[in-house]
Amino acid sequence: MTSDARSYQDRAKAEAGMAFRFAIVGGVATLTHAGVALLLLQSGLLPAFLANIGGFVIAFAVSFLGHHHWSFRTENSGAEAGRRMRRFFLLALAGFALNSSALAGWLGLTSWPESLGILFSIAVVPALTFLGARLWAFSAKPDAPVQDKS
């Protein structure tokens, strides 16, 4: 096997590992979002949209910490925390706008339970969030090479 082929295989393996870690953290964050939002809704504390915002806020913290410290960890990730958080927050807000649009459509177009609408709207975003996180929010600075530290 040539060194180029080995390098390609190593890079593909690192990317697959990163995607797997992203999926794990994203799954935990999604369950957090759903759990908090449904708890707030079902307890009668908040209506669907406000419950969804509450779930988003808590899930953002879970998601950022997991991705920063595990999914996209690099040697310089500690020094990059502020930049990463700002970018990931903007990405998360864009995802949340899509999530909220899906929920609004659900609530406006169906008579089905609000709790199902929250779950549907949460499921819309993950693939787009991975691409944005990998290519922008957690990208290395141009002068800093990305290294997998799993």
MIMARNU-146347 format. One line per field, with one value per atom (N, C-alpha, C): residue in one letter; atom name; y, z, x. Coordinates in steps of 0.02 Angstrom, whole numbers. Each point is the difference from the previous one (the first is absolute). Layout:
<nodes>
residuo	a  ... .
atomo	CA  ... .
yy	Y  ... .
zz	Z  ... .
xx	X  ... .
</nodes>
This chain:
<nodes>
residuo	m  m  m  t  t  t  s  s  s  d  d  d  a  a  a  r  r  r  s  s  s  y  y  y  q  q  q  d  d  d  r  r  r  a  a  a  k  k  k  a  a  a  e  e  e  a  a  a  g  g  g  m  m  m  a  a  a  f  f  f  r  r  r  f  f  f  a  a  a  i  i  i  v  v  v  g  g  g  g  g  g  v  v  v  a  a  a  t  t  t  l  l  l  t  t  t  h  h  h  a  a  a  g  g  g  v  v  v  a  a  a  l  l  l  l  l  l  l  l  l  l  l  l  q  q  q  s  s  s  g  g  g  l  l  l  l  l  l  p  p  p  a  a  a  f  f  f  l  l  l  a  a  a  n  n  n  i  i  i  g  g  g  g  g  g  f  f  f  v  v  v  i  i  i  a  a  a  f  f  f  a  a  a  v  v  v  s  s  s  f  f  f  l  l  l  g  g  g  h  h  h  h  h  h  h  h  h  w  w  w  s  s  s  f  f  f  r  r  r  t  t  t  e  e  e  n  n  n  s  s  s  g  g  g  a  a  a  e  e  e  a  a  a  g  g  g  r  r  r  r  r  r  m  m  m  r  r  r  r  r  r  f  f  f  f  f  f  l  l  l  l  l  l  a  a  a  l  l  l  a  a  a  g  g  g  f  f  f  a  a  a  l  l  l  n  n  n  s  s  s  s  s  s  a  a  a  l  l  l  a  a  a  g  g  g  w  w  w  l  l  l  g  g  g  l  l  l  t  t  t  s  s  s  w  w  w  p  p  p  e  e  e  s  s  s  l  l  l  g  g  g  i  i  i  l  l  l  f  f  f  s  s  s  i  i  i  a  a  a  v  v  v  v  v  v  p  p  p  a  a  a  l  l  l  t  t  t  f  f  f  l  l  l  g  g  g  a  a  a  r  r  r  l  l  l  w  w  w  a  a  a  f  f  f  s  s  s  a  a  a  k  k  k  p  p  p  d  d  d  a  a  a  p  p  p  v  v  v  q  q  q  d  d  d  k  k  k  s  s  s .
atomo	N  CA  C  N  CA  C  N  CA  C  N  CA  C  N  CA  C  N  CA  C  N  CA  C  N  CA  C  N  CA  C  N  CA  C  N  CA  C  N  CA  C  N  CA  C  N  CA  C  N  CA  C  N  CA  C  N  CA  C  N  CA  C  N  CA  C  N  CA  C  N  CA  C  N  CA  C  N  CA  C  N  CA  C  N  CA  C  N  CA  C  N  CA  C  N  CA  C  N  CA  C  N  CA  C  N  CA  C  N  CA  C  N  CA  C  N  CA  C  N  CA  C  N  CA  C  N  CA  C  N  CA  C  N  CA  C  N  CA  C  N  CA  C  N  CA  C  N  CA  C  N  CA  C  N  CA  C  N  CA  C  N  CA  C  N  CA  C  N  CA  C  N  CA  C  N  CA  C  N  CA  C  N  CA  C  N  CA  C  N  CA  C  N  CA  C  N  CA  C  N  CA  C  N  CA  C  N  CA  C  N  CA  C  N  CA  C  N  CA  C  N  CA  C  N  CA  C  N  CA  C  N  CA  C  N  CA  C  N  CA  C  N  CA  C  N  CA  C  N  CA  C  N  CA  C  N  CA  C  N  CA  C  N  CA  C  N  CA  C  N  CA  C  N  CA  C  N  CA  C  N  CA  C  N  CA  C  N  CA  C  N  CA  C  N  CA  C  N  CA  C  N  CA  C  N  CA  C  N  CA  C  N  CA  C  N  CA  C  N  CA  C  N  CA  C  N  CA  C  N  CA  C  N  CA  C  N  CA  C  N  CA  C  N  CA  C  N  CA  C  N  CA  C  N  CA  C  N  CA  C  N  CA  C  N  CA  C  N  CA  C  N  CA  C  N  CA  C  N  CA  C  N  CA  C  N  CA  C  N  CA  C  N  CA  C  N  CA  C  N  CA  C  N  CA  C  N  CA  C  N  CA  C  N  CA  C  N  CA  C  N  CA  C  N  CA  C  N  CA  C  N  CA  C  N  CA  C  N  CA  C  N  CA  C  N  CA  C  N  CA  C  N  CA  C  N  CA  C  N  CA  C  N  CA  C  N  CA  C  N  CA  C  N  CA  C  N  CA  C  N  CA  C  N  CA  C  N  CA  C  N  CA  C  N  CA  C  N  CA  C  N  CA  C  N  CA  C  N  CA  C  N  CA  C  N  CA  C  N  CA  C  N  CA  C .
yy	-59  59  62  48  61  44  46  46  45  17  41  -38  -64  -41  -9  -10  -8  66  56  65  11  -19  7  -44  -62  -44  27  26  29  59  42  59  -21  -50  -25  -30  -37  -29  55  52  56  35  11  33  -43  -65  -45  1  0  4  65  54  66  0  -27  -3  -44  -55  -44  37  34  38  55  34  51  -29  -59  -32  -17  -24  -16  63  52  63  29  -1  26  -39  -65  -40  18  9  20  69  47  67  -1  -41  -6  -28  -51  -28  52  40  53  51  23  49  -27  -61  -30  -8  -25  -12  64  51  64  32  1  32  -36  -67  -37  6  1  10  67  53  66  5  -33  0  -42  -62  -45  21  34  23  62  29  59  64  -4  60  49  -27  42  -28  44  -24  -28  -31  -37  41  61  38  18  21  18  -62  -55  -63  -21  9  -16  43  63  45  -24  -17  -26  -62  -46  -60  16  48  21  27  43  32  -52  -46  -52  -46  -19  -44  33  66  35  -9  9  -8  -71  -49  -70  -12  25  -11  35  63  35  -33  -14  -31  -67  -41  -65  6  44  7  33  49  35  -46  -39  -42  -70  -23  -68  -6  23  -10  33  63  39  25  -38  20  1  53  6  26  3  24  72  41  70  15  -51  12  43  -6  41  74  17  70  26  -46  17  -1  -11  -11  57  61  57  5  -7  3  -57  -60  -58  9  26  8  51  56  50  -30  -35  -29  -55  -42  -54  28  54  31  27  32  25  -59  -52  -60  -30  -4  -27  44  66  45  -12  -9  -15  -66  -50  -64  8  41  11  37  46  35  -52  -46  -53  -44  -17  -39  35  64  38  7  7  3  -66  -55  -65  -7  23  -3  45  60  45  -32  -30  -34  -56  -39  -54  26  51  26  34  32  35  -43  -56  -41  -65  -20  -63  11  -48  1  -55  -26  -53  28  -42  24  45  51  46  -37  -49  -38  -35  -27  -30  53  59  55  20  0  15  -53  -63  -54  3  13  6  57  58  58  -10  -37  -15  -45  -44  -50  31  60  31  22  18  39  -37  -59  -28  -4  -22  -7  67  50  67  28  -14  24  -32  -65  -32  34  12  31  70  39  67  -2  -47  -6  -22  -50  -28  49  34  43  72  21  71  10  -20  17  -28  -62  -32  -10  37  -7  30  -27  27  65  44  59  -22  40  -21  -20  30  -16  -57  -28  -54  -64  -52  -62  -35  -31  -38  -68  -20  -64  -37  -63  -41  -25  12  -19  -51  -44  -49  -55 .
zz	0  0  0  -42  -4  61  11  57  -11  -64  -14  18  -17  16  75  34  73  32  -26  27  -10  -59  -13  47  12  46  71  21  67  7  -51  2  1  -41  -2  68  31  65  53  -3  48  -10  -63  -14  24  -12  23  76  34  73  24  -34  19  -10  -56  -13  52  19  51  67  20  64  -4  -58  -9  9  -28  5  73  37  71  39  -7  36  -24  -64  -27  25  6  27  72  40  70  3  -41  -1  -24  -50  -25  53  35  55  55  14  49  -22  -63  -28  7  -24  2  72  43  70  36  -7  34  -30  -67  -32  18  -2  15  74  44  71  12  -30  8  -29  -57  -32  40  15  33  72  32  68  1  -58  -4  16  10  16  -58  -62  -58  -60  -45  -62  -46  -55  -44  -22  -24  -25  56  57  55  29  3  23  -47  -65  -50  9  16  13  61  53  61  -15  -38  -19  -42  -46  -42  41  48  40  39  32  38  -47  -56  -48  -32  -10  -29  45  65  47  -4  0  -4  -65  -54  -66  -7  18  -7  41  62  43  -27  -23  -28  -64  -44  -63  10  43  12  32  49  38  -29  -46  -23  -76  -30  -71  -43  15  -42  39  49  42  -42  9  -31  54  -18  48  22  -44  16  18  12  12  62  51  60  -15  -39  -17  -48  -35  -51  27  64  28  -15  9  -12  -72  -46  -71  -19  24  -14  28  61  30  -39  -19  -39  -66  -35  -64  9  50  10  23  38  21  -61  -46  -61  -41  -5  -35  36  66  38  -7  -2  -11  -68  -51  -67  1  34  7  39  52  40  -40  -44  -43  -46  -27  -41  43  60  47  16  15  17  -59  -61  -59  -11  12  -6  52  61  53  -17  -25  -19  -54  -49  -52  28  46  32  37  41  41  -43  -55  -42  -49  -20  -53  23  62  24  65  15  65  45  -21  38  63  47  65  -6  41  1  17  43  20  -61  -45  -61  -45  0  -39  25  65  29  -22  5  -20  -75  -41  -72  -15  31  -15  23  53  23  -49  -33  -45  -66  -16  -65  -9  52  -4  0  29  13  -57  -59  -55  -21  -3  -19  54  62  55  -3  -15  -5  -53  -58  -54  21  29  23  55  46  56  -26  -42  -25  -44  -44  -50  23  52  20  75  40  72  36  -15  34  -46  -55  -46  32  -19  25  -37  32  -35  -59  -53  -58  14  51  15  51  22  50  -30  -7  -30  47  -31  38  16  65  20  41  -15  37  63  58  65  36  -36  33  31 .
xx	43  -43  45  -17  40  -13  45  -9  -60  -15  -60  -63  -3  -58  -7  56  -2  -23  25  -20  -75  -24  -72  -40  22  -35  1  57  5  -47  -3  -43  -74  -17  -69  -20  47  -14  -10  42  -8  -66  -20  -64  -59  4  -53  -6  58  -1  -30  16  -28  -76  -23  -72  -35  32  -29  -6  54  -2  -53  -5  -50  -70  -11  -66  -17  50  -12  -18  41  -14  -66  -11  -63  -61  8  -55  -16  53  -10  -32  24  -28  -73  -14  -69  -47  23  -40  -10  52  -6  -52  6  -48  -71  -10  -67  -25  43  -20  -19  41  -14  -63  -4  -58  -65  1  -61  -18  50  -14  -33  27  -29  -70  -11  -66  -50  18  -46  -16  46  -13  -45  -11  -42  37  66  39  5  5  9  -38  -22  -29  55  -20  46  61  -10  57  49  -24  45  33  -36  30  55  -10  51  62  -9  57  38  -35  33  41  -29  37  62  -7  56  58  -15  53  40  -33  35  38  -31  32  60  -1  57  61  -9  56  28  -43  21  38  -28  29  68  4  63  55  -14  52  22  -46  18  40  -21  37  68  3  63  52  -22  46  10  -45  7  -6  -55  -10  53  16  45  61  22  57  64  39  65  48  64  50  -14  -26  -12  -72  -42  -71  -13  44  -10  7  50  11  -54  -32  -49  -72  -9  -67  -48  21  -45  -22  47  -16  -47  16  -42  -70  -6  -66  -41  30  -37  -25  44  -19  -53  10  -48  -67  0  -62  -38  36  -33  -28  39  -23  -61  3  -56  -63  10  -58  -31  41  -27  -38  29  -35  -65  2  -60  -53  20  -48  -35  39  -29  -46  23  -39  -67  4  -60  -47  28  -42  -38  35  -33  -55  13  -50  -60  14  -55  -43  33  -38  -43  30  -37  -62  11  -54  -53  21  -48  -37  31  -29  -32  14  -28  -39  -41  -33  29  57  33  32  17  26  63  1  58  64  -4  60  31  -41  27  31  -28  29  68  10  66  49  -18  46  16  -50  11  48  -11  41  73  11  67  37  -36  32  22  -21  13  73  34  62  67  8  67  50  -19  48  29  -43  25  46  -16  42  70  3  66  43  -28  39  24  -44  21  51  -8  48  68  1  63  37  -36  32  10  -36  6  9  -49  2  60  18  56  60  1  57  62  57  63  15  38  23  42  3  38  73  30  69  8  -56  3  -30  40  -25  -50  -50  -50  31  -4  26  -52  -9  -47  35  -30  31  -42  -34  -43  40 .
</nodes>
